[in-house]
Protein backbone atom coordinates (compact mmCIF):
# COMPACT_ATOMS: atom_id res chain seq x y z
CA UNK A 1 0.00 0.00 0.00
CA UNK A 2 1.47 3.37 -1.02
CA UNK A 3 1.98 6.05 1.59
CA UNK A 4 1.27 9.76 1.49
CA UNK A 5 3.55 12.42 2.94
CA UNK A 6 1.81 15.75 3.44
CA UNK A 7 3.94 18.90 3.21
CA UNK A 8 2.22 21.67 5.19
CA UNK A 9 3.15 25.28 4.39
CA UNK A 10 2.60 27.22 7.62
CA UNK A 11 2.98 30.91 6.82
CA UNK A 12 0.10 32.63 5.03
CA UNK A 13 1.36 36.22 4.75
CA UNK A 14 1.89 37.86 1.34
CA UNK A 15 5.46 37.49 0.08
CA UNK A 16 6.18 34.41 2.20
CA UNK A 17 8.91 31.97 1.19
CA UNK A 18 7.11 28.84 2.39
CA UNK A 19 5.68 27.77 -0.98
CA UNK A 20 9.14 28.03 -2.57
CA UNK A 21 10.57 25.81 0.17
CA UNK A 22 7.79 23.25 -0.32
CA UNK A 23 8.33 23.25 -4.09
CA UNK A 24 12.07 22.70 -3.56
CA UNK A 25 11.44 19.79 -1.19
CA UNK A 26 9.06 18.11 -3.65
CA UNK A 27 11.54 18.50 -6.52
CA UNK A 28 14.54 17.39 -4.47
CA UNK A 29 12.80 14.23 -3.26
CA UNK A 30 10.92 13.29 -6.44
CA UNK A 31 13.26 10.43 -7.35
CA UNK A 32 13.38 9.09 -3.81
CA UNK A 33 9.60 9.29 -3.46
CA UNK A 34 9.15 7.38 -6.71
CA UNK A 35 11.59 4.68 -5.64
CA UNK A 36 9.85 4.30 -2.27
CA UNK A 37 6.35 4.39 -3.77
CA UNK A 38 5.50 7.48 -1.73
CA UNK A 39 3.10 10.24 -2.79
CA UNK A 40 4.16 13.74 -1.70
CA UNK A 41 1.32 16.29 -1.52
CA UNK A 42 1.51 19.96 -0.55
CA UNK A 43 -1.11 21.57 1.72
CA UNK A 44 -0.73 25.35 1.80
CA UNK A 45 -2.54 26.77 4.84
CA UNK A 46 -3.20 29.93 2.84
CA UNK A 47 -5.30 27.80 0.48
CA UNK A 48 -6.74 25.52 3.16
CA UNK A 49 -8.24 28.69 4.64
CA UNK A 50 -8.89 27.71 8.25
CA UNK A 51 -10.37 30.55 10.33
CA UNK A 52 -9.31 30.82 13.95
CA UNK A 53 -10.62 27.72 15.70
CA UNK A 54 -14.42 27.93 15.62
CA UNK A 55 -15.57 24.41 16.52
CA UNK A 56 -17.85 24.15 19.57
CA UNK A 57 -16.81 20.58 20.41
CA UNK A 58 -13.38 19.52 21.64
CA UNK A 59 -11.40 18.03 18.72
CA UNK A 60 -10.91 14.78 20.63
CA UNK A 61 -14.61 14.04 20.05
CA UNK A 62 -14.13 13.98 16.28
CA UNK A 63 -17.41 15.92 15.96
CA UNK A 64 -16.88 18.76 13.50
CA UNK A 65 -19.59 21.28 12.72
CA UNK A 66 -17.91 23.11 9.84
CA UNK A 67 -16.96 21.79 6.41
CA UNK A 68 -13.55 23.52 6.53
CA UNK A 69 -12.75 21.39 9.59
CA UNK A 70 -14.01 18.22 7.95
CA UNK A 71 -11.90 18.88 4.86
CA UNK A 72 -8.81 19.53 6.99
CA UNK A 73 -9.53 16.37 8.98
CA UNK A 74 -9.79 14.27 5.81
CA UNK A 75 -6.55 15.70 4.43
CA UNK A 76 -4.49 15.13 7.58
CA UNK A 77 -6.08 11.75 8.23
CA UNK A 78 -5.05 10.59 4.75
CA UNK A 79 -1.37 11.32 5.47
CA UNK A 80 1.09 8.74 6.76
CA UNK A 81 3.72 11.34 7.66
CA UNK A 82 4.01 15.12 7.62
CA UNK A 83 6.58 17.75 6.73
CA UNK A 84 5.97 21.18 8.26
CA UNK A 85 7.54 24.10 6.40
CA UNK A 86 7.59 26.96 8.86
CA UNK A 87 9.06 30.39 9.33
CA UNK A 88 9.82 31.96 12.71
CA UNK A 89 7.82 34.88 14.09
CA UNK A 90 9.07 36.40 17.35
CA UNK A 91 10.85 33.24 18.51
CA UNK A 92 7.79 31.10 17.73
CA UNK A 93 5.86 29.37 14.96
CA UNK A 94 3.24 31.27 12.92
CA UNK A 95 -0.16 31.43 14.60
CA UNK A 96 -1.63 29.77 11.52
CA UNK A 97 0.34 26.58 12.21
CA UNK A 98 -0.68 26.47 15.88
CA UNK A 99 -4.28 27.03 14.80
CA UNK A 100 -4.05 24.17 12.28
CA UNK A 101 -2.71 21.88 15.01
CA UNK A 102 -5.50 22.84 17.40
CA UNK A 103 -8.33 21.96 15.01
CA UNK A 104 -7.65 18.21 15.16
CA UNK A 105 -6.62 15.49 17.57
CA UNK A 106 -6.67 11.81 16.57
CA UNK A 107 -5.73 12.67 12.99
CA UNK A 108 -2.21 13.66 14.15
CA UNK A 109 -1.56 10.84 16.58
CA UNK A 110 1.36 8.43 16.12
CA UNK A 111 2.46 9.88 12.79
CA UNK A 112 6.11 10.81 12.14
CA UNK A 113 6.89 14.39 11.19
CA UNK A 114 9.77 16.52 9.98
CA UNK A 115 10.25 20.28 10.19
CA UNK A 116 11.87 22.54 7.63
CA UNK A 117 12.58 25.91 9.22
CA UNK A 118 13.69 29.04 7.43
CA UNK A 119 14.55 32.51 8.62
CA UNK A 120 17.26 35.08 9.08
CA UNK A 121 19.49 34.95 12.17
CA UNK A 122 18.32 31.59 13.54
CA UNK A 123 17.16 29.99 10.25
CA UNK A 124 13.84 29.28 11.94
CA UNK A 125 15.26 27.05 14.69
CA UNK A 126 13.40 28.74 17.53
CA UNK A 127 10.07 28.54 15.71
CA UNK A 128 10.66 24.87 14.96
CA UNK A 129 11.55 24.17 18.58
CA UNK A 130 8.22 25.60 19.67
CA UNK A 131 6.35 23.66 16.98
CA UNK A 132 8.08 20.40 17.91
CA UNK A 133 6.76 20.64 21.46
CA UNK A 134 3.22 21.03 20.16
CA UNK A 135 3.65 18.12 17.74
CA UNK A 136 4.87 15.93 20.60
CA UNK A 137 1.82 16.93 22.64
CA UNK A 138 -0.35 15.80 19.72
CA UNK A 139 1.40 12.38 20.03
CA UNK A 140 3.37 12.80 16.83
CA UNK A 141 6.90 11.43 16.56
CA UNK A 142 9.38 14.09 15.50
CA UNK A 143 12.36 12.59 13.67
CA UNK A 144 15.88 13.94 13.95
CA UNK A 145 16.42 15.10 10.38
CA UNK A 146 14.99 18.63 10.57
CA UNK A 147 16.30 21.00 7.89
CA UNK A 148 17.08 24.67 8.52
CA UNK A 149 17.52 27.24 5.77
CA UNK A 150 19.15 30.60 6.46
CA UNK A 151 17.63 33.07 4.02
CA UNK A 152 20.89 34.92 3.26
CA UNK A 153 22.70 31.69 2.42
CA UNK A 154 20.09 29.50 0.73
CA UNK A 155 17.69 31.78 -1.17
CA UNK A 156 18.02 33.76 -4.37
CA UNK A 157 15.19 35.66 -6.09
CA UNK A 158 12.67 34.10 -3.72
CA UNK A 159 13.70 30.51 -4.47
CA UNK A 160 15.84 27.94 -2.69
CA UNK A 161 19.33 27.64 -4.17
CA UNK A 162 19.43 23.98 -5.13
CA UNK A 163 22.59 22.13 -4.15
CA UNK A 164 23.48 18.45 -3.93
CA UNK A 165 24.09 18.80 -0.20
CA UNK A 166 20.61 20.20 0.49
CA UNK A 167 18.96 17.72 -1.87
CA UNK A 168 20.76 14.87 -0.10
CA UNK A 169 19.45 16.02 3.27
CA UNK A 170 15.90 16.21 1.91
CA UNK A 171 16.17 12.72 0.42
CA UNK A 172 17.55 11.27 3.65
CA UNK A 173 14.74 12.92 5.61
CA UNK A 174 12.06 11.55 3.27
CA UNK A 175 13.55 8.06 3.51
CA UNK A 176 13.55 8.25 7.31
CA UNK A 177 9.94 9.44 7.35
CA UNK A 178 8.97 6.51 5.14
CA UNK A 179 10.75 3.96 7.32
CA UNK A 180 9.35 5.33 10.58
CA UNK A 181 5.85 5.47 9.08
CA UNK A 182 6.15 1.75 8.30
CA UNK A 183 6.92 1.03 11.95
CA UNK A 184 4.18 3.29 13.33
CA UNK A 185 1.47 2.32 10.85
CA UNK A 186 -0.17 -0.27 13.18
CA UNK A 187 -0.67 2.57 15.67
CA UNK A 188 -1.91 5.40 13.48
CA UNK A 189 -3.94 3.33 11.06
CA UNK A 190 -5.15 0.63 13.47
CA UNK A 191 -6.96 -1.08 10.62
CA UNK A 192 -9.13 -3.27 12.78
CA UNK A 193 -10.93 -5.55 10.36
CA UNK A 194 -14.68 -5.30 9.97
CA UNK A 195 -16.13 -8.81 9.66
CA UNK A 196 -19.62 -10.36 9.62
CA UNK A 197 -20.98 -11.24 13.05
CA UNK A 198 -21.80 -14.82 13.98
CA UNK A 199 -24.31 -16.17 16.49
CA UNK A 200 -21.51 -16.81 18.97
CA UNK A 201 -20.99 -13.02 19.17
CA UNK A 202 -24.40 -12.50 20.80
CA UNK A 203 -23.21 -12.41 24.42
CA UNK A 204 -20.45 -9.89 23.72
CA UNK A 205 -22.78 -7.76 21.62
CA UNK A 206 -25.23 -7.69 24.52
CA UNK A 207 -22.52 -6.48 26.90
CA UNK A 208 -21.29 -3.85 24.44
CA UNK A 209 -24.73 -2.43 23.67
CA UNK A 210 -25.65 -2.18 27.34
CA UNK A 211 -22.38 -0.38 28.00
CA UNK A 212 -22.93 2.04 25.12
CA UNK A 213 -26.62 2.71 25.66
CA UNK A 214 -26.26 3.76 29.30
CA UNK A 215 -25.09 7.12 27.92
CA UNK A 216 -28.14 7.23 25.67
CA UNK A 217 -30.41 6.56 28.64
CA UNK A 218 -28.82 9.40 30.59
CA UNK A 219 -28.92 11.83 27.66
CA UNK A 220 -32.58 11.11 26.93
CA UNK A 221 -33.70 10.61 30.54
CA UNK A 222 -35.29 7.23 29.91
CA UNK A 223 -34.42 3.65 30.78
CA UNK A 224 -36.85 1.81 28.49
CA UNK A 225 -34.42 1.63 25.58
CA UNK A 226 -34.52 -1.73 23.74
CA UNK A 227 -30.73 -1.98 23.70
CA UNK A 228 -30.76 -1.98 27.52
CA UNK A 229 -33.67 -4.39 27.92
CA UNK A 230 -32.93 -7.07 25.33
CA UNK A 231 -31.88 -10.55 26.37
CA UNK A 232 -29.10 -12.57 24.79
CA UNK A 233 -31.77 -14.66 23.06
CA UNK A 234 -33.23 -11.51 21.47
CA UNK A 235 -29.79 -10.35 20.35
CA UNK A 236 -29.23 -13.76 18.80
CA UNK A 237 -32.53 -13.51 16.92
CA UNK A 238 -31.57 -10.04 15.67
CA UNK A 239 -28.39 -11.51 14.22
CA UNK A 240 -30.62 -13.67 12.04
CA UNK A 241 -32.79 -10.73 10.93
CA UNK A 242 -30.10 -8.08 10.39
CA UNK A 243 -26.79 -8.08 8.56
CA UNK A 244 -24.39 -7.35 11.41
CA UNK A 245 -20.68 -6.57 11.44
CA UNK A 246 -18.22 -6.56 14.31
CA UNK A 247 -14.70 -5.35 14.99
CA UNK A 248 -12.30 -7.01 17.41
CA UNK A 249 -9.11 -5.71 18.95
CA UNK A 250 -6.81 -8.30 20.50
CA UNK A 251 -9.74 -10.70 20.60
CA UNK A 252 -12.12 -8.26 22.29
CA UNK A 253 -15.29 -7.11 20.52
CA UNK A 254 -14.98 -3.29 20.45
CA UNK A 255 -17.41 -2.16 17.76
CA UNK A 256 -20.43 -3.19 15.76
CA UNK A 257 -23.12 -2.01 13.35
CA UNK A 258 -26.03 -3.65 11.60
CA UNK A 259 -28.32 -2.94 8.65
CA UNK A 260 -31.25 -4.33 6.70
CA UNK A 261 -33.30 -3.32 3.71
CA UNK A 262 -36.50 -1.39 4.34
CA UNK A 263 -38.11 -0.75 0.96
CA UNK A 264 -35.79 1.62 -0.91
CA UNK A 265 -33.92 2.50 2.29
CA UNK A 266 -30.95 0.81 3.93
CA UNK A 267 -31.79 0.95 7.63
CA UNK A 268 -28.65 1.15 9.79
CA UNK A 269 -28.80 0.45 13.50
CA UNK A 270 -26.88 -0.37 16.66
CA UNK A 271 -23.75 1.51 15.63
CA UNK A 272 -21.59 1.22 18.74
CA UNK A 273 -17.97 1.53 19.79
CA UNK A 274 -16.55 0.66 23.20
CA UNK A 275 -16.01 3.89 25.18
CA UNK A 276 -12.24 3.39 25.49
CA UNK A 277 -11.91 2.92 21.71
CA UNK A 278 -13.69 6.10 20.65
CA UNK A 279 -12.24 9.23 19.00
CA UNK A 280 -10.06 7.11 16.72
CA UNK A 281 -12.33 6.96 13.68
CA UNK A 282 -13.77 3.49 14.29
CA UNK A 283 -17.37 4.71 14.41
CA UNK A 284 -16.90 6.54 11.11
CA UNK A 285 -15.38 3.42 9.54
CA UNK A 286 -18.25 1.23 10.70
CA UNK A 287 -20.85 3.68 9.41
CA UNK A 288 -19.11 4.05 6.04
CA UNK A 289 -18.75 0.28 5.75
CA UNK A 290 -22.42 -0.32 6.54
CA UNK A 291 -23.38 2.22 3.87
CA UNK A 292 -21.10 0.53 1.34
CA UNK A 293 -22.92 -2.77 1.84
CA UNK A 294 -26.30 -1.42 0.71
CA UNK A 295 -27.85 -3.68 -1.96
CA UNK A 296 -28.76 -2.57 -5.47
CA UNK A 297 -31.95 -0.56 -5.71
CA UNK A 298 -31.50 1.19 -2.38
CA UNK A 299 -31.56 4.98 -2.73
CA UNK A 300 -30.84 6.17 0.81
CA UNK A 301 -29.48 5.14 4.19
CA UNK A 302 -31.64 5.85 7.22
CA UNK A 303 -31.24 5.51 10.97
CA UNK A 304 -32.68 6.59 14.31
CA UNK A 305 -31.12 8.09 17.41
CA UNK A 306 -32.40 9.73 20.58
CA UNK A 307 -33.98 13.14 20.11
CA UNK A 308 -31.72 14.52 22.87
CA UNK A 309 -28.58 12.68 21.76
CA UNK A 310 -26.85 15.83 20.53
CA UNK A 311 -23.44 14.25 19.98
CA UNK A 312 -24.94 11.40 17.96
CA UNK A 313 -26.95 13.79 15.81
CA UNK A 314 -23.86 15.93 15.15
CA UNK A 315 -21.84 12.81 14.31
CA UNK A 316 -24.39 11.66 11.72
CA UNK A 317 -24.81 15.13 10.24
CA UNK A 318 -21.05 15.31 9.80
CA UNK A 319 -21.31 12.04 7.86
CA UNK A 320 -23.88 13.57 5.48
CA UNK A 321 -27.17 12.70 7.18
CA UNK A 322 -30.05 15.13 7.56
CA UNK A 323 -32.95 15.09 9.97
CA UNK A 324 -36.05 13.75 8.26
CA UNK A 325 -39.63 12.89 9.02
CA UNK A 326 -40.51 9.20 9.03
CA UNK A 327 -43.99 9.55 10.44
CA UNK A 328 -45.17 6.60 12.50
CA UNK A 329 -41.96 4.66 11.79
CA UNK A 330 -39.86 6.78 14.16
CA UNK A 331 -39.70 5.20 17.64
CA UNK A 332 -40.98 7.32 20.54
CA UNK A 333 -38.33 9.73 21.81
CA UNK A 334 -36.18 9.32 18.70
CA UNK A 335 -35.40 11.29 15.56
CA UNK A 336 -34.90 9.98 12.05
CA UNK A 337 -31.91 10.84 9.87
CA UNK A 338 -31.46 10.09 6.20
CA UNK A 339 -28.64 10.23 3.65
CA UNK A 340 -28.91 9.73 -0.13
CA UNK A 341 -26.75 6.88 -1.43
C-alpha positions as semicolon CSV with decimal commas, in nm:
position;residue;x (nm);y (nm);z (nm)
1;X;0,000;0,000;0,000
2;X;0,147;0,337;-0,102
3;X;0,198;0,605;0,159
4;X;0,127;0,976;0,149
5;X;0,355;1,242;0,294
6;X;0,181;1,575;0,344
7;X;0,394;1,890;0,321
8;X;0,222;2,167;0,519
9;X;0,315;2,528;0,439
10;X;0,260;2,722;0,762
11;X;0,298;3,091;0,682
12;X;0,010;3,263;0,503
13;X;0,136;3,622;0,475
14;X;0,189;3,786;0,134
15;X;0,546;3,749;0,008
16;X;0,618;3,441;0,220
17;X;0,891;3,197;0,119
18;X;0,711;2,884;0,239
19;X;0,568;2,777;-0,098
20;X;0,914;2,803;-0,257
21;X;1,057;2,581;0,017
22;X;0,779;2,325;-0,032
23;X;0,833;2,325;-0,409
24;X;1,207;2,270;-0,356
25;X;1,144;1,979;-0,119
26;X;0,906;1,811;-0,365
27;X;1,154;1,850;-0,652
28;X;1,454;1,739;-0,447
29;X;1,280;1,423;-0,326
30;X;1,092;1,329;-0,644
31;X;1,326;1,043;-0,735
32;X;1,338;0,909;-0,381
33;X;0,960;0,929;-0,346
34;X;0,915;0,738;-0,671
35;X;1,159;0,468;-0,564
36;X;0,985;0,430;-0,227
37;X;0,635;0,439;-0,377
38;X;0,550;0,748;-0,173
39;X;0,310;1,024;-0,279
40;X;0,416;1,374;-0,170
41;X;0,132;1,629;-0,152
42;X;0,151;1,996;-0,055
43;X;-0,111;2,157;0,172
44;X;-0,073;2,535;0,180
45;X;-0,254;2,677;0,484
46;X;-0,320;2,993;0,284
47;X;-0,530;2,780;0,048
48;X;-0,674;2,552;0,316
49;X;-0,824;2,869;0,464
50;X;-0,889;2,771;0,825
51;X;-1,037;3,055;1,033
52;X;-0,931;3,082;1,395
53;X;-1,062;2,772;1,570
54;X;-1,442;2,793;1,562
55;X;-1,557;2,441;1,652
56;X;-1,785;2,415;1,957
57;X;-1,681;2,058;2,041
58;X;-1,338;1,952;2,164
59;X;-1,140;1,803;1,872
60;X;-1,091;1,478;2,063
61;X;-1,461;1,404;2,005
62;X;-1,413;1,398;1,628
63;X;-1,741;1,592;1,596
64;X;-1,688;1,876;1,350
65;X;-1,959;2,128;1,272
66;X;-1,791;2,311;0,984
67;X;-1,696;2,179;0,641
68;X;-1,355;2,352;0,653
69;X;-1,275;2,139;0,959
70;X;-1,401;1,822;0,795
71;X;-1,190;1,888;0,486
72;X;-0,881;1,953;0,699
73;X;-0,953;1,637;0,898
74;X;-0,979;1,427;0,581
75;X;-0,655;1,570;0,443
76;X;-0,449;1,513;0,758
77;X;-0,608;1,175;0,823
78;X;-0,505;1,059;0,475
79;X;-0,137;1,132;0,547
80;X;0,109;0,874;0,676
81;X;0,372;1,134;0,766
82;X;0,401;1,512;0,762
83;X;0,658;1,775;0,673
84;X;0,597;2,118;0,826
85;X;0,754;2,410;0,640
86;X;0,759;2,696;0,886
87;X;0,906;3,039;0,933
88;X;0,982;3,196;1,271
89;X;0,782;3,488;1,409
90;X;0,907;3,640;1,735
91;X;1,085;3,324;1,851
92;X;0,779;3,110;1,773
93;X;0,586;2,937;1,496
94;X;0,324;3,127;1,292
95;X;-0,016;3,143;1,460
96;X;-0,163;2,977;1,152
97;X;0,034;2,658;1,221
98;X;-0,068;2,647;1,588
99;X;-0,428;2,703;1,480
100;X;-0,405;2,417;1,228
101;X;-0,271;2,188;1,501
102;X;-0,550;2,284;1,740
103;X;-0,833;2,196;1,501
104;X;-0,765;1,821;1,516
105;X;-0,662;1,549;1,757
106;X;-0,667;1,181;1,657
107;X;-0,573;1,267;1,299
108;X;-0,221;1,366;1,415
109;X;-0,156;1,084;1,658
110;X;0,136;0,843;1,612
111;X;0,246;0,988;1,279
112;X;0,611;1,081;1,214
113;X;0,689;1,439;1,119
114;X;0,977;1,652;0,998
115;X;1,025;2,028;1,019
116;X;1,187;2,254;0,763
117;X;1,258;2,591;0,922
118;X;1,369;2,904;0,743
119;X;1,455;3,251;0,862
120;X;1,726;3,508;0,908
121;X;1,949;3,495;1,217
122;X;1,832;3,159;1,354
123;X;1,716;2,999;1,025
124;X;1,384;2,928;1,194
125;X;1,526;2,705;1,469
126;X;1,340;2,874;1,753
127;X;1,007;2,854;1,571
128;X;1,066;2,487;1,496
129;X;1,155;2,417;1,858
130;X;0,822;2,560;1,967
131;X;0,635;2,366;1,698
132;X;0,808;2,040;1,791
133;X;0,676;2,064;2,146
134;X;0,322;2,103;2,016
135;X;0,365;1,812;1,774
136;X;0,487;1,593;2,060
137;X;0,182;1,693;2,264
138;X;-0,035;1,580;1,972
139;X;0,140;1,238;2,003
140;X;0,337;1,280;1,683
141;X;0,690;1,143;1,656
142;X;0,938;1,409;1,550
143;X;1,236;1,259;1,367
144;X;1,588;1,394;1,395
145;X;1,642;1,510;1,038
146;X;1,499;1,863;1,057
147;X;1,630;2,100;0,789
148;X;1,708;2,467;0,852
149;X;1,752;2,724;0,577
150;X;1,915;3,060;0,646
151;X;1,763;3,307;0,402
152;X;2,089;3,492;0,326
153;X;2,270;3,169;0,242
154;X;2,009;2,950;0,073
155;X;1,769;3,178;-0,117
156;X;1,802;3,376;-0,437
157;X;1,519;3,566;-0,609
158;X;1,267;3,410;-0,372
159;X;1,370;3,051;-0,447
160;X;1,584;2,794;-0,269
161;X;1,933;2,764;-0,417
162;X;1,943;2,398;-0,513
163;X;2,259;2,213;-0,415
164;X;2,348;1,845;-0,393
165;X;2,409;1,880;-0,020
166;X;2,061;2,020;0,049
167;X;1,896;1,772;-0,187
168;X;2,076;1,487;-0,010
169;X;1,945;1,602;0,327
170;X;1,590;1,621;0,191
171;X;1,617;1,272;0,042
172;X;1,755;1,127;0,365
173;X;1,474;1,292;0,561
174;X;1,206;1,155;0,327
175;X;1,355;0,806;0,351
176;X;1,355;0,825;0,731
177;X;0,994;0,944;0,735
178;X;0,897;0,651;0,514
179;X;1,075;0,396;0,732
180;X;0,935;0,533;1,058
181;X;0,585;0,547;0,908
182;X;0,615;0,175;0,830
183;X;0,692;0,103;1,195
184;X;0,418;0,329;1,333
185;X;0,147;0,232;1,085
186;X;-0,017;-0,027;1,318
187;X;-0,067;0,257;1,567
188;X;-0,191;0,540;1,348
189;X;-0,394;0,333;1,106
190;X;-0,515;0,063;1,347
191;X;-0,696;-0,108;1,062
192;X;-0,913;-0,327;1,278
193;X;-1,093;-0,555;1,036
194;X;-1,468;-0,530;0,997
195;X;-1,613;-0,881;0,966
196;X;-1,962;-1,036;0,962
197;X;-2,098;-1,124;1,305
198;X;-2,180;-1,482;1,398
199;X;-2,431;-1,617;1,649
200;X;-2,151;-1,681;1,897
201;X;-2,099;-1,302;1,917
202;X;-2,440;-1,250;2,080
203;X;-2,321;-1,241;2,442
204;X;-2,045;-0,989;2,372
205;X;-2,278;-0,776;2,162
206;X;-2,523;-0,769;2,452
207;X;-2,252;-0,648;2,690
208;X;-2,129;-0,385;2,444
209;X;-2,473;-0,243;2,367
210;X;-2,565;-0,218;2,734
211;X;-2,238;-0,038;2,800
212;X;-2,293;0,204;2,512
213;X;-2,662;0,271;2,566
214;X;-2,626;0,376;2,930
215;X;-2,509;0,712;2,792
216;X;-2,814;0,723;2,567
217;X;-3,041;0,656;2,864
218;X;-2,882;0,940;3,059
219;X;-2,892;1,183;2,766
220;X;-3,258;1,111;2,693
221;X;-3,370;1,061;3,054
222;X;-3,529;0,723;2,991
223;X;-3,442;0,365;3,078
224;X;-3,685;0,181;2,849
225;X;-3,442;0,163;2,558
226;X;-3,452;-0,173;2,374
227;X;-3,073;-0,198;2,370
228;X;-3,076;-0,198;2,752
229;X;-3,367;-0,439;2,792
230;X;-3,293;-0,707;2,533
231;X;-3,188;-1,055;2,637
232;X;-2,910;-1,257;2,479
233;X;-3,177;-1,466;2,306
234;X;-3,323;-1,151;2,147
235;X;-2,979;-1,035;2,035
236;X;-2,923;-1,376;1,880
237;X;-3,253;-1,351;1,692
238;X;-3,157;-1,004;1,567
239;X;-2,839;-1,151;1,422
240;X;-3,062;-1,367;1,204
241;X;-3,279;-1,073;1,093
242;X;-3,010;-0,808;1,039
243;X;-2,679;-0,808;0,856
244;X;-2,439;-0,735;1,141
245;X;-2,068;-0,657;1,144
246;X;-1,822;-0,656;1,431
247;X;-1,470;-0,535;1,499
248;X;-1,230;-0,701;1,741
249;X;-0,911;-0,571;1,895
250;X;-0,681;-0,830;2,050
251;X;-0,974;-1,070;2,060
252;X;-1,212;-0,826;2,229
253;X;-1,529;-0,711;2,052
254;X;-1,498;-0,329;2,045
255;X;-1,741;-0,216;1,776
256;X;-2,043;-0,319;1,576
257;X;-2,312;-0,201;1,335
258;X;-2,603;-0,365;1,160
259;X;-2,832;-0,294;0,865
260;X;-3,125;-0,433;0,670
261;X;-3,330;-0,332;0,371
262;X;-3,650;-0,139;0,434
263;X;-3,811;-0,075;0,096
264;X;-3,579;0,162;-0,091
265;X;-3,392;0,250;0,229
266;X;-3,095;0,081;0,393
267;X;-3,179;0,095;0,763
268;X;-2,865;0,115;0,979
269;X;-2,880;0,045;1,350
270;X;-2,688;-0,037;1,666
271;X;-2,375;0,151;1,563
272;X;-2,159;0,122;1,874
273;X;-1,797;0,153;1,979
274;X;-1,655;0,066;2,320
275;X;-1,601;0,389;2,518
276;X;-1,224;0,339;2,549
277;X;-1,191;0,292;2,171
278;X;-1,369;0,610;2,065
279;X;-1,224;0,923;1,900
280;X;-1,006;0,711;1,672
281;X;-1,233;0,696;1,368
282;X;-1,377;0,349;1,429
283;X;-1,737;0,471;1,441
284;X;-1,690;0,654;1,111
285;X;-1,538;0,342;0,954
286;X;-1,825;0,123;1,070
287;X;-2,085;0,368;0,941
288;X;-1,911;0,405;0,604
289;X;-1,875;0,028;0,575
290;X;-2,242;-0,032;0,654
291;X;-2,338;0,222;0,387
292;X;-2,110;0,053;0,134
293;X;-2,292;-0,277;0,184
294;X;-2,630;-0,142;0,071
295;X;-2,785;-0,368;-0,196
296;X;-2,876;-0,257;-0,547
297;X;-3,195;-0,056;-0,571
298;X;-3,150;0,119;-0,238
299;X;-3,156;0,498;-0,273
300;X;-3,084;0,617;0,081
301;X;-2,948;0,514;0,419
302;X;-3,164;0,585;0,722
303;X;-3,124;0,551;1,097
304;X;-3,268;0,659;1,431
305;X;-3,112;0,809;1,741
306;X;-3,240;0,973;2,058
307;X;-3,398;1,314;2,011
308;X;-3,172;1,452;2,287
309;X;-2,858;1,268;2,176
310;X;-2,685;1,583;2,053
311;X;-2,344;1,425;1,998
312;X;-2,494;1,140;1,796
313;X;-2,695;1,379;1,581
314;X;-2,386;1,593;1,515
315;X;-2,184;1,281;1,431
316;X;-2,439;1,166;1,172
317;X;-2,481;1,513;1,024
318;X;-2,105;1,531;0,980
319;X;-2,131;1,204;0,786
320;X;-2,388;1,357;0,548
321;X;-2,717;1,270;0,718
322;X;-3,005;1,513;0,756
323;X;-3,295;1,509;0,997
324;X;-3,605;1,375;0,826
325;X;-3,963;1,289;0,902
326;X;-4,051;0,920;0,903
327;X;-4,399;0,955;1,044
328;X;-4,517;0,660;1,250
329;X;-4,196;0,466;1,179
330;X;-3,986;0,678;1,416
331;X;-3,970;0,520;1,764
332;X;-4,098;0,732;2,054
333;X;-3,833;0,973;2,181
334;X;-3,618;0,932;1,870
335;X;-3,540;1,129;1,556
336;X;-3,490;0,998;1,205
337;X;-3,191;1,084;0,987
338;X;-3,146;1,009;0,620
339;X;-2,864;1,023;0,365
340;X;-2,891;0,973;-0,013
341;X;-2,675;0,688;-0,143
